[in-house]
């Protein structure tokens, strides 16, 4: 896995992590950040307004789903 993705998975599994820590880390990989934003705005999560920040996307998606998204995005 790419460096940012592997670090993100470690952070997601850490019970003491915060959405801000993940936002800072995922912001280093623009392709991964864009993928997370795209999924947060998809019909799957059907939020009432457009998600425009990575932090909002992480909060909408949740840590458990985020881990799956990161793995899937990096294996493409």
N, CA, C, O and CB atoms as a CASP TS submission, in Angstrom:
PFRMAT TS
TARGET T0000
AUTHOR 0000-0000-0000
METHOD Language model
MODEL 1
PARENT N/A
ATOM      1  N   UNK     1       0.836  -1.196   0.000  1.00  0.00           N
ATOM      2  CA  UNK     1       0.000   0.000   0.000  1.00  0.00           C
ATOM      3  C   UNK     1       0.873   1.250   0.000  1.00  0.00           C
ATOM      4  O   UNK     1       1.965   1.244   0.569  1.00  0.00           O
ATOM      5  CB  UNK     1      -0.947   0.004   1.218  1.00  0.00           C
ATOM      6  N   UNK     2       0.406   2.303  -0.624  1.00  0.00           N
ATOM      7  CA  UNK     2       1.139   3.573  -0.557  1.00  0.00           C
ATOM      8  C   UNK     2       1.279   4.050   0.892  1.00  0.00           C
ATOM      9  O   UNK     2       0.503   3.669   1.768  1.00  0.00           O
ATOM     10  CB  UNK     2       0.427   4.649  -1.402  1.00  0.00           C
ATOM     11  N   UNK     3       2.270   4.878   1.113  1.00  0.00           N
ATOM     12  CA  UNK     3       2.624   5.333   2.457  1.00  0.00           C
ATOM     13  C   UNK     3       1.450   5.997   3.178  1.00  0.00           C
ATOM     14  O   UNK     3       1.158   5.646   4.321  1.00  0.00           O
ATOM     15  CB  UNK     3       3.790   6.300   2.382  1.00  0.00           C
ATOM     16  N   UNK     4       0.778   6.942   2.537  1.00  0.00           N
ATOM     17  CA  UNK     4      -0.332   7.655   3.174  1.00  0.00           C
ATOM     18  C   UNK     4      -1.464   6.688   3.505  1.00  0.00           C
ATOM     19  O   UNK     4      -2.061   6.773   4.579  1.00  0.00           O
ATOM     20  CB  UNK     4      -0.847   8.788   2.261  1.00  0.00           C
ATOM     21  N   UNK     5      -1.758   5.781   2.599  1.00  0.00           N
ATOM     22  CA  UNK     5      -2.840   4.818   2.827  1.00  0.00           C
ATOM     23  C   UNK     5      -2.532   3.915   4.016  1.00  0.00           C
ATOM     24  O   UNK     5      -3.405   3.673   4.849  1.00  0.00           O
ATOM     25  CB  UNK     5      -3.074   3.967   1.570  1.00  0.00           C
ATOM     26  N   UNK     6      -1.315   3.420   4.106  1.00  0.00           N
ATOM     27  CA  UNK     6      -0.960   2.539   5.217  1.00  0.00           C
ATOM     28  C   UNK     6      -1.002   3.292   6.544  1.00  0.00           C
ATOM     29  O   UNK     6      -1.429   2.735   7.556  1.00  0.00           O
ATOM     30  CB  UNK     6       0.434   1.932   4.995  1.00  0.00           C
ATOM     31  N   UNK     7      -0.566   4.545   6.553  1.00  0.00           N
ATOM     32  CA  UNK     7      -0.637   5.354   7.779  1.00  0.00           C
ATOM     33  C   UNK     7      -2.094   5.634   8.146  1.00  0.00           C
ATOM     34  O   UNK     7      -2.444   5.634   9.326  1.00  0.00           O
ATOM     35  CB  UNK     7       0.138   6.687   7.603  1.00  0.00           C
ATOM     36  N   UNK     8      -2.932   5.869   7.161  1.00  0.00           N
ATOM     37  CA  UNK     8      -4.350   6.144   7.410  1.00  0.00           C
ATOM     38  C   UNK     8      -5.033   4.928   8.025  1.00  0.00           C
ATOM     39  O   UNK     8      -5.862   5.072   8.923  1.00  0.00           O
ATOM     40  CB  UNK     8      -5.061   6.548   6.106  1.00  0.00           C
ATOM     41  N   UNK     9      -4.696   3.749   7.557  1.00  0.00           N
ATOM     42  CA  UNK     9      -5.293   2.532   8.113  1.00  0.00           C
ATOM     43  C   UNK     9      -4.886   2.364   9.568  1.00  0.00           C
ATOM     44  O   UNK     9      -5.700   1.980  10.407  1.00  0.00           O
ATOM     45  CB  UNK     9      -4.874   1.294   7.295  1.00  0.00           C
ATOM     46  N   UNK    10      -3.636   2.650   9.861  1.00  0.00           N
ATOM     47  CA  UNK    10      -3.177   2.582  11.253  1.00  0.00           C
ATOM     48  C   UNK    10      -3.946   3.586  12.112  1.00  0.00           C
ATOM     49  O   UNK    10      -4.358   3.261  13.225  1.00  0.00           O
ATOM     50  CB  UNK    10      -1.653   2.855  11.342  1.00  0.00           C
ATOM     51  N   UNK    11      -4.139   4.803  11.599  1.00  0.00           N
ATOM     52  CA  UNK    11      -4.885   5.818  12.343  1.00  0.00           C
ATOM     53  C   UNK    11      -6.338   5.418  12.551  1.00  0.00           C
ATOM     54  O   UNK    11      -6.884   5.614  13.637  1.00  0.00           O
ATOM     55  CB  UNK    11      -4.820   7.152  11.620  1.00  0.00           C
ATOM     56  N   UNK    12      -6.969   4.861  11.529  1.00  0.00           N
ATOM     57  CA  UNK    12      -8.370   4.454  11.636  1.00  0.00           C
ATOM     58  C   UNK    12      -8.537   3.391  12.714  1.00  0.00           C
ATOM     59  O   UNK    12      -9.537   3.385  13.431  1.00  0.00           O
ATOM     60  CB  UNK    12      -8.886   3.927  10.285  1.00  0.00           C
ATOM     61  N   UNK    13      -7.576   2.504  12.830  1.00  0.00           N
ATOM     62  CA  UNK    13      -7.654   1.425  13.818  1.00  0.00           C
ATOM     63  C   UNK    13      -7.303   1.885  15.225  1.00  0.00           C
ATOM     64  O   UNK    13      -7.560   1.161  16.186  1.00  0.00           O
ATOM     65  CB  UNK    13      -6.739   0.298  13.418  1.00  0.00           C
ATOM     66  N   UNK    14      -6.726   3.064  15.368  1.00  0.00           N
ATOM     67  CA  UNK    14      -6.363   3.610  16.672  1.00  0.00           C
ATOM     68  C   UNK    14      -7.604   4.221  17.330  1.00  0.00           C
ATOM     69  O   UNK    14      -8.194   5.147  16.774  1.00  0.00           O
ATOM     70  CB  UNK    14      -5.231   4.673  16.534  1.00  0.00           C
ATOM     71  N   UNK    15      -8.012   3.721  18.504  1.00  0.00           N
ATOM     72  CA  UNK    15      -9.221   4.247  19.146  1.00  0.00           C
ATOM     73  C   UNK    15      -9.088   5.705  19.609  1.00  0.00           C
ATOM     74  O   UNK    15     -10.094   6.357  19.888  1.00  0.00           O
ATOM     75  CB  UNK    15      -9.576   3.382  20.329  1.00  0.00           C
ATOM     76  N   UNK    16      -7.879   6.208  19.690  1.00  0.00           N
ATOM     77  CA  UNK    16      -7.654   7.584  20.157  1.00  0.00           C
ATOM     78  C   UNK    16      -7.502   8.589  19.023  1.00  0.00           C
ATOM     79  O   UNK    16      -7.235   9.764  19.276  1.00  0.00           O
ATOM     80  CB  UNK    16      -6.427   7.632  21.026  1.00  0.00           C
ATOM     81  N   UNK    17      -7.665   8.154  17.791  1.00  0.00           N
ATOM     82  CA  UNK    17      -7.478   9.059  16.663  1.00  0.00           C
ATOM     83  C   UNK    17      -8.667  10.005  16.524  1.00  0.00           C
ATOM     84  O   UNK    17      -9.746   9.757  17.062  1.00  0.00           O
ATOM     85  CB  UNK    17      -7.277   8.265  15.367  1.00  0.00           C
ATOM     86  N   UNK    18      -8.445  11.083  15.798  1.00  0.00           N
ATOM     87  CA  UNK    18      -9.505  12.061  15.559  1.00  0.00           C
ATOM     88  C   UNK    18      -9.694  12.243  14.055  1.00  0.00           C
ATOM     89  O   UNK    18      -8.829  11.885  13.255  1.00  0.00           O
ATOM     90  CB  UNK    18      -9.173  13.421  16.242  1.00  0.00           C
ATOM     91  N   UNK    19     -10.829  12.799  13.696  1.00  0.00           N
ATOM     92  CA  UNK    19     -11.091  13.082  12.284  1.00  0.00           C
ATOM     93  C   UNK    19     -10.082  14.097  11.757  1.00  0.00           C
ATOM     94  O   UNK    19      -9.699  14.035  10.589  1.00  0.00           O
ATOM     95  CB  UNK    19     -12.533  13.605  12.089  1.00  0.00           C
ATOM     96  N   UNK    20      -9.650  15.026  12.601  1.00  0.00           N
ATOM     97  CA  UNK    20      -8.688  16.033  12.169  1.00  0.00           C
ATOM     98  C   UNK    20      -7.335  15.402  11.817  1.00  0.00           C
ATOM     99  O   UNK    20      -6.695  15.811  10.849  1.00  0.00           O
ATOM    100  CB  UNK    20      -8.508  17.089  13.260  1.00  0.00           C
ATOM    101  N   UNK    21      -6.904  14.421  12.591  1.00  0.00           N
ATOM    102  CA  UNK    21      -5.647  13.720  12.275  1.00  0.00           C
ATOM    103  C   UNK    21      -5.749  13.032  10.915  1.00  0.00           C
ATOM    104  O   UNK    21      -4.818  13.087  10.112  1.00  0.00           O
ATOM    105  CB  UNK    21      -5.308  12.679  13.377  1.00  0.00           C
ATOM    106  N   UNK    22      -6.882  12.387  10.667  1.00  0.00           N
ATOM    107  CA  UNK    22      -7.087  11.722   9.384  1.00  0.00           C
ATOM    108  C   UNK    22      -7.169  12.737   8.250  1.00  0.00           C
ATOM    109  O   UNK    22      -6.648  12.497   7.161  1.00  0.00           O
ATOM    110  CB  UNK    22      -8.358  10.870   9.422  1.00  0.00           C
ATOM    111  N   UNK    23      -7.817  13.860   8.499  1.00  0.00           N
ATOM    112  CA  UNK    23      -7.913  14.918   7.494  1.00  0.00           C
ATOM    113  C   UNK    23      -6.529  15.412   7.104  1.00  0.00           C
ATOM    114  O   UNK    23      -6.227  15.563   5.920  1.00  0.00           O
ATOM    115  CB  UNK    23      -8.765  16.084   8.015  1.00  0.00           C
ATOM    116  N   UNK    24      -5.702  15.660   8.089  1.00  0.00           N
ATOM    117  CA  UNK    24      -4.337  16.140   7.824  1.00  0.00           C
ATOM    118  C   UNK    24      -3.542  15.118   7.020  1.00  0.00           C
ATOM    119  O   UNK    24      -2.799  15.481   6.107  1.00  0.00           O
ATOM    120  CB  UNK    24      -3.609  16.448   9.144  1.00  0.00           C
ATOM    121  N   UNK    25      -3.698  13.859   7.355  1.00  0.00           N
ATOM    122  CA  UNK    25      -2.951  12.809   6.661  1.00  0.00           C
ATOM    123  C   UNK    25      -3.474  12.604   5.239  1.00  0.00           C
ATOM    124  O   UNK    25      -2.691  12.586   4.290  1.00  0.00           O
ATOM    125  CB  UNK    25      -3.030  11.492   7.444  1.00  0.00           C
ATOM    126  N   UNK    26      -4.776  12.453   5.087  1.00  0.00           N
ATOM    127  CA  UNK    26      -5.344  12.203   3.763  1.00  0.00           C
ATOM    128  C   UNK    26      -5.167  13.399   2.832  1.00  0.00           C
ATOM    129  O   UNK    26      -5.140  13.240   1.612  1.00  0.00           O
ATOM    130  CB  UNK    26      -6.821  11.859   3.884  1.00  0.00           C
ATOM    131  N   UNK    27      -5.048  14.584   3.400  1.00  0.00           N
ATOM    132  CA  UNK    27      -4.810  15.782   2.601  1.00  0.00           C
ATOM    133  C   UNK    27      -3.472  15.755   1.878  1.00  0.00           C
ATOM    134  O   UNK    27      -3.256  16.529   0.946  1.00  0.00           O
ATOM    135  CB  UNK    27      -4.879  17.000   3.476  1.00  0.00           C
ATOM    136  N   UNK    28      -2.578  14.877   2.294  1.00  0.00           N
ATOM    137  CA  UNK    28      -1.271  14.747   1.653  1.00  0.00           C
ATOM    138  C   UNK    28      -1.349  13.964   0.347  1.00  0.00           C
ATOM    139  O   UNK    28      -0.438  14.043  -0.477  1.00  0.00           O
ATOM    140  CB  UNK    28      -0.292  14.073   2.597  1.00  0.00           C
ATOM    141  N   UNK    29      -2.419  13.217   0.152  1.00  0.00           N
ATOM    142  CA  UNK    29      -2.604  12.423  -1.063  1.00  0.00           C
ATOM    143  C   UNK    29      -3.869  12.919  -1.762  1.00  0.00           C
ATOM    144  O   UNK    29      -4.980  12.542  -1.391  1.00  0.00           O
ATOM    145  CB  UNK    29      -2.699  10.885  -0.738  1.00  0.00           C
ATOM    146  N   UNK    30      -3.692  13.757  -2.767  1.00  0.00           N
ATOM    147  CA  UNK    30      -4.849  14.394  -3.404  1.00  0.00           C
ATOM    148  C   UNK    30      -5.787  13.397  -4.083  1.00  0.00           C
ATOM    149  O   UNK    30      -7.002  13.594  -4.080  1.00  0.00           O
ATOM    150  CB  UNK    30      -4.378  15.406  -4.418  1.00  0.00           C
ATOM    151  N   UNK    31      -5.244  12.345  -4.656  1.00  0.00           N
ATOM    152  CA  UNK    31      -6.089  11.355  -5.325  1.00  0.00           C
ATOM    153  C   UNK    31      -6.967  10.625  -4.312  1.00  0.00           C
ATOM    154  O   UNK    31      -8.156  10.414  -4.550  1.00  0.00           O
ATOM    155  CB  UNK    31      -5.225  10.345  -6.104  1.00  0.00           C
ATOM    156  N   UNK    32      -6.388  10.251  -3.205  1.00  0.00           N
ATOM    157  CA  UNK    32      -7.141   9.559  -2.162  1.00  0.00           C
ATOM    158  C   UNK    32      -8.170  10.497  -1.525  1.00  0.00           C
ATOM    159  O   UNK    32      -9.302  10.094  -1.258  1.00  0.00           O
ATOM    160  CB  UNK    32      -6.185   9.004  -1.086  1.00  0.00           C
ATOM    161  N   UNK    33      -7.778  11.726  -1.289  1.00  0.00           N
ATOM    162  CA  UNK    33      -8.702  12.716  -0.724  1.00  0.00           C
ATOM    163  C   UNK    33      -9.884  12.951  -1.664  1.00  0.00           C
ATOM    164  O   UNK    33     -11.027  13.041  -1.216  1.00  0.00           O
ATOM    165  CB  UNK    33      -7.969  14.045  -0.451  1.00  0.00           C
ATOM    166  N   UNK    34      -9.616  13.050  -2.944  1.00  0.00           N
ATOM    167  CA  UNK    34     -10.682  13.254  -3.926  1.00  0.00           C
ATOM    168  C   UNK    34     -11.626  12.059  -3.955  1.00  0.00           C
ATOM    169  O   UNK    34     -12.839  12.227  -4.082  1.00  0.00           O
ATOM    170  CB  UNK    34     -10.090  13.494  -5.323  1.00  0.00           C
ATOM    171  N   UNK    35     -11.085  10.875  -3.840  1.00  0.00           N
ATOM    172  CA  UNK    35     -11.913   9.660  -3.832  1.00  0.00           C
ATOM    173  C   UNK    35     -12.840   9.645  -2.615  1.00  0.00           C
ATOM    174  O   UNK    35     -14.017   9.302  -2.730  1.00  0.00           O
ATOM    175  CB  UNK    35     -11.021   8.395  -3.837  1.00  0.00           C
ATOM    176  N   UNK    36     -12.307  10.016  -1.453  1.00  0.00           N
ATOM    177  CA  UNK    36     -13.106  10.052  -0.231  1.00  0.00           C
ATOM    178  C   UNK    36     -14.229  11.084  -0.372  1.00  0.00           C
ATOM    179  O   UNK    36     -15.368  10.817   0.012  1.00  0.00           O
ATOM    180  CB  UNK    36     -12.215  10.380   0.995  1.00  0.00           C
ATOM    181  N   UNK    37     -13.913  12.251  -0.917  1.00  0.00           N
ATOM    182  CA  UNK    37     -14.931  13.285  -1.121  1.00  0.00           C
ATOM    183  C   UNK    37     -16.006  12.820  -2.105  1.00  0.00           C
ATOM    184  O   UNK    37     -17.196  13.059  -1.897  1.00  0.00           O
ATOM    185  CB  UNK    37     -14.279  14.581  -1.629  1.00  0.00           C
ATOM    186  N   UNK    38     -15.578  12.159  -3.168  1.00  0.00           N
ATOM    187  CA  UNK    38     -16.523  11.678  -4.170  1.00  0.00           C
ATOM    188  C   UNK    38     -17.491  10.659  -3.558  1.00  0.00           C
ATOM    189  O   UNK    38     -18.692  10.705  -3.821  1.00  0.00           O
ATOM    190  CB  UNK    38     -15.770  11.053  -5.360  1.00  0.00           C
ATOM    191  N   UNK    39     -16.977   9.766  -2.763  1.00  0.00           N
ATOM    192  CA  UNK    39     -17.821   8.753  -2.135  1.00  0.00           C
ATOM    193  C   UNK    39     -18.742   9.379  -1.092  1.00  0.00           C
ATOM    194  O   UNK    39     -19.900   8.980  -0.972  1.00  0.00           O
ATOM    195  CB  UNK    39     -16.959   7.665  -1.490  1.00  0.00           C
ATOM    196  N   UNK    40     -18.243  10.349  -0.343  1.00  0.00           N
ATOM    197  CA  UNK    40     -19.085  11.017   0.660  1.00  0.00           C
ATOM    198  C   UNK    40     -20.253  11.743   0.003  1.00  0.00           C
ATOM    199  O   UNK    40     -21.312  11.887   0.613  1.00  0.00           O
ATOM    200  CB  UNK    40     -18.252  12.007   1.487  1.00  0.00           C
ATOM    201  N   UNK    41     -20.072  12.199  -1.226  1.00  0.00           N
ATOM    202  CA  UNK    41     -21.128  12.898  -1.951  1.00  0.00           C
ATOM    203  C   UNK    41     -21.976  11.960  -2.814  1.00  0.00           C
ATOM    204  O   UNK    41     -22.865  12.418  -3.533  1.00  0.00           O
ATOM    205  CB  UNK    41     -20.523  13.974  -2.817  1.00  0.00           C
ATOM    206  N   UNK    42     -21.714  10.679  -2.751  1.00  0.00           N
ATOM    207  CA  UNK    42     -22.457   9.722  -3.570  1.00  0.00           C
ATOM    208  C   UNK    42     -23.834   9.447  -2.964  1.00  0.00           C
ATOM    209  O   UNK    42     -24.120   9.829  -1.829  1.00  0.00           O
ATOM    210  CB  UNK    42     -21.665   8.408  -3.713  1.00  0.00           C
ATOM    211  N   UNK    43     -24.659   8.790  -3.731  1.00  0.00           N
ATOM    212  CA  UNK    43     -26.007   8.444  -3.279  1.00  0.00           C
ATOM    213  C   UNK    43     -25.975   7.474  -2.098  1.00  0.00           C
ATOM    214  O   UNK    43     -26.940   7.386  -1.338  1.00  0.00           O
ATOM    215  CB  UNK    43     -26.807   7.835  -4.430  1.00  0.00           C
ATOM    216  N   UNK    44     -24.889   6.762  -1.946  1.00  0.00           N
ATOM    217  CA  UNK    44     -24.766   5.805  -0.851  1.00  0.00           C
ATOM    218  C   UNK    44     -24.919   6.483   0.510  1.00  0.00           C
ATOM    219  O   UNK    44     -25.501   5.913   1.433  1.00  0.00           O
ATOM    220  CB  UNK    44     -23.421   5.090  -0.929  1.00  0.00           C
ATOM    221  N   UNK    45     -24.396   7.691   0.625  1.00  0.00           N
ATOM    222  CA  UNK    45     -24.473   8.418   1.891  1.00  0.00           C
ATOM    223  C   UNK    45     -25.564   9.485   1.868  1.00  0.00           C
ATOM    224  O   UNK    45     -25.976   9.972   2.921  1.00  0.00           O
ATOM    225  CB  UNK    45     -23.128   9.061   2.208  1.00  0.00           C
ATOM    226  N   UNK    46     -26.025   9.844   0.701  1.00  0.00           N
ATOM    227  CA  UNK    46     -27.122  10.781   0.452  1.00  0.00           C
ATOM    228  C   UNK    46     -27.321  11.840   1.535  1.00  0.00           C
ATOM    229  O   UNK    46     -28.387  11.946   2.141  1.00  0.00           O
ATOM    230  CB  UNK    46     -28.383  10.019   0.295  1.00  0.00           C
ATOM    231  N   UNK    47     -26.285  12.603   1.753  1.00  0.00           N
ATOM    232  CA  UNK    47     -26.355  13.707   2.700  1.00  0.00           C
ATOM    233  C   UNK    47     -27.164  14.835   2.066  1.00  0.00           C
ATOM    234  O   UNK    47     -27.187  14.957   0.841  1.00  0.00           O
ATOM    235  CB  UNK    47     -24.926  14.196   3.106  1.00  0.00           C
ATOM    236  N   UNK    48     -27.819  15.651   2.863  1.00  0.00           N
ATOM    237  CA  UNK    48     -28.718  16.676   2.337  1.00  0.00           C
ATOM    238  C   UNK    48     -28.006  17.818   1.630  1.00  0.00           C
ATOM    239  O   UNK    48     -28.614  18.515   0.818  1.00  0.00           O
ATOM    240  CB  UNK    48     -29.541  17.230   3.444  1.00  0.00           C
ATOM    241  N   UNK    49     -26.754  18.015   1.920  1.00  0.00           N
ATOM    242  CA  UNK    49     -26.002  19.078   1.251  1.00  0.00           C
ATOM    243  C   UNK    49     -24.675  18.518   0.756  1.00  0.00           C
ATOM    244  O   UNK    49     -24.239  17.446   1.175  1.00  0.00           O
ATOM    245  CB  UNK    49     -25.768  20.285   2.207  1.00  0.00           C
ATOM    246  N   UNK    50     -24.053  19.256  -0.132  1.00  0.00           N
ATOM    247  CA  UNK    50     -22.789  18.795  -0.699  1.00  0.00           C
ATOM    248  C   UNK    50     -21.683  18.841   0.351  1.00  0.00           C
ATOM    249  O   UNK    50     -21.545  19.822   1.081  1.00  0.00           O
ATOM    250  CB  UNK    50     -22.403  19.647  -1.920  1.00  0.00           C
ATOM    251  N   UNK    51     -20.912  17.789   0.415  1.00  0.00           N
ATOM    252  CA  UNK    51     -19.754  17.717   1.307  1.00  0.00           C
ATOM    253  C   UNK    51     -18.591  18.371   0.568  1.00  0.00           C
ATOM    254  O   UNK    51     -18.221  17.939  -0.524  1.00  0.00           O
ATOM    255  CB  UNK    51     -19.415  16.217   1.723  1.00  0.00           C
ATOM    256  N   UNK    52     -18.021  19.405   1.161  1.00  0.00           N
ATOM    257  CA  UNK    52     -16.971  20.155   0.469  1.00  0.00           C
ATOM    258  C   UNK    52     -15.598  20.019   1.107  1.00  0.00           C
ATOM    259  O   UNK    52     -14.596  20.357   0.477  1.00  0.00           O
ATOM    260  CB  UNK    52     -17.340  21.598   0.413  1.00  0.00           C
ATOM    261  N   UNK    53     -15.526  19.536   2.334  1.00  0.00           N
ATOM    262  CA  UNK    53     -14.219  19.406   2.980  1.00  0.00           C
ATOM    263  C   UNK    53     -13.959  17.944   3.328  1.00  0.00           C
ATOM    264  O   UNK    53     -14.881  17.149   3.509  1.00  0.00           O
ATOM    265  CB  UNK    53     -14.142  20.290   4.254  1.00  0.00           C
ATOM    266  N   UNK    54     -12.713  17.631   3.411  1.00  0.00           N
ATOM    267  CA  UNK    54     -12.301  16.274   3.749  1.00  0.00           C
ATOM    268  C   UNK    54     -12.756  15.908   5.161  1.00  0.00           C
ATOM    269  O   UNK    54     -13.147  14.767   5.410  1.00  0.00           O
ATOM    270  CB  UNK    54     -10.777  16.131   3.624  1.00  0.00           C
ATOM    271  N   UNK    55     -12.708  16.852   6.068  1.00  0.00           N
ATOM    272  CA  UNK    55     -13.136  16.606   7.441  1.00  0.00           C
ATOM    273  C   UNK    55     -14.626  16.237   7.492  1.00  0.00           C
ATOM    274  O   UNK    55     -15.016  15.307   8.199  1.00  0.00           O
ATOM    275  CB  UNK    55     -12.861  17.845   8.316  1.00  0.00           C
ATOM    276  N   UNK    56     -15.446  16.965   6.743  1.00  0.00           N
ATOM    277  CA  UNK    56     -16.869  16.643   6.672  1.00  0.00           C
ATOM    278  C   UNK    56     -17.071  15.243   6.091  1.00  0.00           C
ATOM    279  O   UNK    56     -17.892  14.471   6.587  1.00  0.00           O
ATOM    280  CB  UNK    56     -17.619  17.690   5.823  1.00  0.00           C
ATOM    281  N   UNK    57     -16.330  14.930   5.058  1.00  0.00           N
ATOM    282  CA  UNK    57     -16.449  13.621   4.411  1.00  0.00           C
ATOM    283  C   UNK    57     -16.122  12.496   5.384  1.00  0.00           C
ATOM    284  O   UNK    57     -16.819  11.483   5.418  1.00  0.00           O
ATOM    285  CB  UNK    57     -15.526  13.542   3.190  1.00  0.00           C
ATOM    286  N   UNK    58     -15.077  12.666   6.165  1.00  0.00           N
ATOM    287  CA  UNK    58     -14.676  11.646   7.131  1.00  0.00           C
ATOM    288  C   UNK    58     -15.763  11.464   8.188  1.00  0.00           C
ATOM    289  O   UNK    58     -16.046  10.340   8.602  1.00  0.00           O
ATOM    290  CB  UNK    58     -13.335  12.023   7.797  1.00  0.00           C
ATOM    291  N   UNK    59     -16.363  12.556   8.619  1.00  0.00           N
ATOM    292  CA  UNK    59     -17.425  12.473   9.623  1.00  0.00           C
ATOM    293  C   UNK    59     -18.667  11.785   9.058  1.00  0.00           C
ATOM    294  O   UNK    59     -19.317  11.014   9.764  1.00  0.00           O
ATOM    295  CB  UNK    59     -17.786  13.874  10.132  1.00  0.00           C
ATOM    296  N   UNK    60     -18.999  12.049   7.812  1.00  0.00           N
ATOM    297  CA  UNK    60     -20.177  11.431   7.182  1.00  0.00           C
ATOM    298  C   UNK    60     -19.936   9.943   6.940  1.00  0.00           C
ATOM    299  O   UNK    60     -20.804   9.117   7.220  1.00  0.00           O
ATOM    300  CB  UNK    60     -20.517  12.139   5.847  1.00  0.00           C
ATOM    301  N   UNK    61     -18.779   9.610   6.430  1.00  0.00           N
ATOM    302  CA  UNK    61     -18.474   8.221   6.076  1.00  0.00           C
ATOM    303  C   UNK    61     -18.275   7.358   7.317  1.00  0.00           C
ATOM    304  O   UNK    61     -18.767   6.231   7.373  1.00  0.00           O
ATOM    305  CB  UNK    61     -17.227   8.160   5.197  1.00  0.00           C
ATOM    306  N   UNK    62     -17.565   7.874   8.299  1.00  0.00           N
ATOM    307  CA  UNK    62     -17.244   7.094   9.489  1.00  0.00           C
ATOM    308  C   UNK    62     -15.931   6.350   9.310  1.00  0.00           C
ATOM    309  O   UNK    62     -15.523   6.039   8.191  1.00  0.00           O
ATOM    310  CB  UNK    62     -18.368   6.110   9.804  1.00  0.00           C
ATOM    311  N   UNK    63     -15.287   6.074  10.414  1.00  0.00           N
ATOM    312  CA  UNK    63     -13.956   5.472  10.377  1.00  0.00           C
ATOM    313  C   UNK    63     -13.973   4.064   9.797  1.00  0.00           C
ATOM    314  O   UNK    63     -13.077   3.693   9.038  1.00  0.00           O
ATOM    315  CB  UNK    63     -13.364   5.440  11.768  1.00  0.00           C
ATOM    316  N   UNK    64     -14.977   3.285  10.146  1.00  0.00           N
ATOM    317  CA  UNK    64     -15.021   1.893   9.680  1.00  0.00           C
ATOM    318  C   UNK    64     -15.155   1.825   8.161  1.00  0.00           C
ATOM    319  O   UNK    64     -14.439   1.070   7.503  1.00  0.00           O
ATOM    320  CB  UNK    64     -16.188   1.141  10.344  1.00  0.00           C
ATOM    321  N   UNK    65     -16.063   2.606   7.612  1.00  0.00           N
ATOM    322  CA  UNK    65     -16.237   2.630   6.154  1.00  0.00           C
ATOM    323  C   UNK    65     -15.038   3.265   5.463  1.00  0.00           C
ATOM    324  O   UNK    65     -14.665   2.871   4.358  1.00  0.00           O
ATOM    325  CB  UNK    65     -17.514   3.389   5.780  1.00  0.00           C
ATOM    326  N   UNK    66     -14.442   4.245   6.121  1.00  0.00           N
ATOM    327  CA  UNK    66     -13.275   4.923   5.550  1.00  0.00           C
ATOM    328  C   UNK    66     -12.132   3.942   5.314  1.00  0.00           C
ATOM    329  O   UNK    66     -11.438   4.022   4.301  1.00  0.00           O
ATOM    330  CB  UNK    66     -12.811   6.058   6.471  1.00  0.00           C
ATOM    331  N   UNK    67     -11.942   3.030   6.239  1.00  0.00           N
ATOM    332  CA  UNK    67     -10.877   2.040   6.087  1.00  0.00           C
ATOM    333  C   UNK    67     -11.087   1.222   4.816  1.00  0.00           C
ATOM    334  O   UNK    67     -10.141   1.002   4.060  1.00  0.00           O
ATOM    335  CB  UNK    67     -10.820   1.112   7.316  1.00  0.00           C
ATOM    336  N   UNK    68     -12.303   0.777   4.577  1.00  0.00           N
ATOM    337  CA  UNK    68     -12.605   0.010   3.370  1.00  0.00           C
ATOM    338  C   UNK    68     -12.394   0.817   2.108  1.00  0.00           C
ATOM    339  O   UNK    68     -11.907   0.293   1.106  1.00  0.00           O
ATOM    340  CB  UNK    68     -14.021  -0.491   3.415  1.00  0.00           C
ATOM    341  N   UNK    69     -12.756   2.088   2.149  1.00  0.00           N
ATOM    342  CA  UNK    69     -12.572   2.968   1.001  1.00  0.00           C
ATOM    343  C   UNK    69     -11.097   3.158   0.686  1.00  0.00           C
ATOM    344  O   UNK    69     -10.695   3.144  -0.478  1.00  0.00           O
ATOM    345  CB  UNK    69     -13.232   4.318   1.255  1.00  0.00           C
ATOM    346  N   UNK    70     -10.297   3.335   1.720  1.00  0.00           N
ATOM    347  CA  UNK    70      -8.858   3.524   1.533  1.00  0.00           C
ATOM    348  C   UNK    70      -8.234   2.279   0.913  1.00  0.00           C
ATOM    349  O   UNK    70      -7.444   2.378  -0.026  1.00  0.00           O
ATOM    350  CB  UNK    70      -8.174   3.853   2.874  1.00  0.00           C
ATOM    351  N   UNK    71      -8.586   1.119   1.433  1.00  0.00           N
ATOM    352  CA  UNK    71      -8.036  -0.135   0.896  1.00  0.00           C
ATOM    353  C   UNK    71      -8.464  -0.313  -0.562  1.00  0.00           C
ATOM    354  O   UNK    71      -7.641  -0.627  -1.422  1.00  0.00           O
ATOM    355  CB  UNK    71      -8.502  -1.353   1.750  1.00  0.00           C
ATOM    356  N   UNK    72      -9.737  -0.114  -0.832  1.00  0.00           N
ATOM    357  CA  UNK    72     -10.243  -0.296  -2.192  1.00  0.00           C
ATOM    358  C   UNK    72      -9.602   0.699  -3.162  1.00  0.00           C
ATOM    359  O   UNK    72      -9.246   0.333  -4.282  1.00  0.00           O
ATOM    360  CB  UNK    72     -11.769  -0.143  -2.215  1.00  0.00           C
ATOM    361  N   UNK    73      -9.456   1.942  -2.738  1.00  0.00           N
ATOM    362  CA  UNK    73      -8.879   2.972  -3.620  1.00  0.00           C
ATOM    363  C   UNK    73      -7.420   2.686  -3.942  1.00  0.00           C
ATOM    364  O   UNK    73      -6.964   2.956  -5.053  1.00  0.00           O
ATOM    365  CB  UNK    73      -9.001   4.353  -2.977  1.00  0.00           C
ATOM    366  N   UNK    74      -6.695   2.149  -2.989  1.00  0.00           N
ATOM    367  CA  UNK    74      -5.268   1.912  -3.230  1.00  0.00           C
ATOM    368  C   UNK    74      -5.028   0.619  -4.008  1.00  0.00           C
ATOM    369  O   UNK    74      -3.975   0.457  -4.624  1.00  0.00           O
ATOM    370  CB  UNK    74      -4.513   1.864  -1.904  1.00  0.00           C
ATOM    371  N   UNK    75      -5.978  -0.287  -3.986  1.00  0.00           N
ATOM    372  CA  UNK    75      -5.803  -1.534  -4.727  1.00  0.00           C
ATOM    373  C   UNK    75      -6.211  -1.414  -6.191  1.00  0.00           C
ATOM    374  O   UNK    75      -5.976  -2.333  -6.975  1.00  0.00           O
ATOM    375  CB  UNK    75      -6.599  -2.633  -4.072  1.00  0.00           C
ATOM    376  N   UNK    76      -6.815  -0.300  -6.565  1.00  0.00           N
ATOM    377  CA  UNK    76      -7.240  -0.090  -7.958  1.00  0.00           C
ATOM    378  C   UNK    76      -6.070  -0.003  -8.877  1.00  0.00           C
ATOM    379  O   UNK    76      -6.243   0.173 -10.083  1.00  0.00           O
ATOM    380  CB  UNK    76      -8.073   1.161  -8.088  1.00  0.00           C
TER
END
